[in-house]
Amino acid sequence: MERLGLVAPPRWRALVAPAVFLLAVTVAVVLYHTTRSHSAPAPVRLIQTKVQVVPSPRFYTVAAGDTVVGIAAKTGIPAARVRALNPSVRPTALFIGEKIRLG
């Protein structure tokens, strides 16, 4: 049939134009989608754990002239709390060098 001219062999030049067109359209679509993609990345979930901090006991060393109320004023701890933490200490008889628990 080729001799009759009914079926012509494909010419590579005839196929170049459609191939270049398809390539150009593909590149244009990819560029369009990459510039239009404004989606934020998935949020990162942080796992928070509660840690209970156990404070170590704090102590105050009694100096000359200290009173329970004076120690409370210096340390910022209420006098009632100082008395509750130290039930064996008499507020009227503090001794120099004695350790008073504050927390």
LOLUMBA-739510 format. One line per field, with one value per residue (C-alpha): residue number from 1; chain; z, x, y. Coordinates in Angstrom, 3 decimals. Layout:
BEGIN
nr: [NUM_...]
kette: [A_...]
zz: [Z_...]
xx: [X_...]
yy: [Y_...]
This chain:
BEGIN
nr: [1_2_3_4_5_6_7_8_9_10_11_12_13_14_15_16_17_18_19_20_21_22_23_24_25_26_27_28_29_30_31_32_33_34_35_36_37_38_39_40_41_42_43_44_45_46_47_48_49_50_51_52_53_54_55_56_57_58_59_60_61_62_63_64_65_66_67_68_69_70_71_72_73_74_75_76_77_78_79_80_81_82_83_84_85_86_87_88_89_90_91_92_93_94_95_96_97_98_99_100_101_102_103]
kette: [A_A_A_A_A_A_A_A_A_A_A_A_A_A_A_A_A_A_A_A_A_A_A_A_A_A_A_A_A_A_A_A_A_A_A_A_A_A_A_A_A_A_A_A_A_A_A_A_A_A_A_A_A_A_A_A_A_A_A_A_A_A_A_A_A_A_A_A_A_A_A_A_A_A_A_A_A_A_A_A_A_A_A_A_A_A_A_A_A_A_A_A_A_A_A_A_A_A_A_A_A_A_A]
zz: [0.000_0.471_-3.250_-3.975_-1.664_0.536_3.645_4.021_6.388_9.464_9.230_12.440_11.703_11.768_15.259_16.782_16.935_18.944_21.267_21.968_22.537_25.064_26.841_27.085_28.469_31.048_32.228_32.433_34.525_36.913_37.376_37.930_40.626_42.426_42.583_43.588_46.335_49.525_51.830_55.159_56.297_58.700_62.259_64.593_67.703_70.842_73.657_76.967_80.152_83.602_85.845_89.516_91.106_94.728_96.338_98.753_102.266_102.784_106.061_107.734_110.310_113.199_113.744_116.733_117.208_114.896_115.710_113.916_112.545_111.459_109.718_107.994_106.788_105.497_103.647_102.454_104.123_106.431_110.138_110.555_107.933_109.694_112.976_111.291_109.742_113.066_115.773_118.216_118.053_120.575_118.980_122.192_122.564_119.329_119.638_117.466_114.892_115.181_111.804_111.085_108.274_105.710_103.107]
xx: [0.000_2.944_3.598_0.131_0.651_-2.287_-0.162_2.795_5.610_5.646_8.085_9.928_9.530_5.779_5.958_8.294_5.758_3.100_5.783_7.190_3.689_2.886_6.195_5.545_2.038_3.359_6.049_3.507_1.103_3.871_5.083_1.548_0.866_4.156_3.616_-0.064_0.534_0.366_-0.659_1.091_2.940_1.144_1.334_3.732_2.092_4.139_3.597_3.654_4.124_3.626_6.590_5.998_8.907_9.355_11.195_13.905_13.419_14.770_16.288_17.135_19.884_18.821_21.017_21.226_18.024_15.885_12.272_9.745_8.016_11.366_12.376_8.974_9.475_13.021_12.061_8.573_7.015_4.038_4.820_2.003_3.674_7.045_5.384_3.533_6.748_8.587_6.183_8.979_10.513_9.234_8.849_9.950_13.118_15.129_18.825_21.601_22.688_19.449_18.090_14.463_12.667_11.058_9.720]
yy: [0.000_2.290_2.093_3.327_6.323_5.501_5.059_7.371_6.416_8.658_11.449_12.300_16.002_15.621_14.078_16.683_19.518_17.585_16.172_19.642_20.971_18.203_18.778_22.525_21.962_19.465_21.892_24.715_22.605_21.502_25.073_26.310_23.735_24.325_28.094_27.816_25.266_27.331_24.537_24.599_21.518_19.262_20.585_18.866_17.530_17.900_15.507_17.266_15.386_16.735_16.315_16.686_18.459_17.629_20.524_19.612_20.942_24.431_25.470_28.746_29.103_31.309_34.371_36.697_38.686_36.512_35.807_33.602_36.706_38.175_34.934_34.872_38.454_37.733_34.575_35.535_32.504_33.161_32.868_30.322_28.096_28.380_27.378_24.478_23.127_23.355_22.178_21.328_24.827_27.322_30.781_32.476_30.380_30.358_29.539_31.005_28.383_26.418_25.244_26.101_24.258_26.576_24.167]
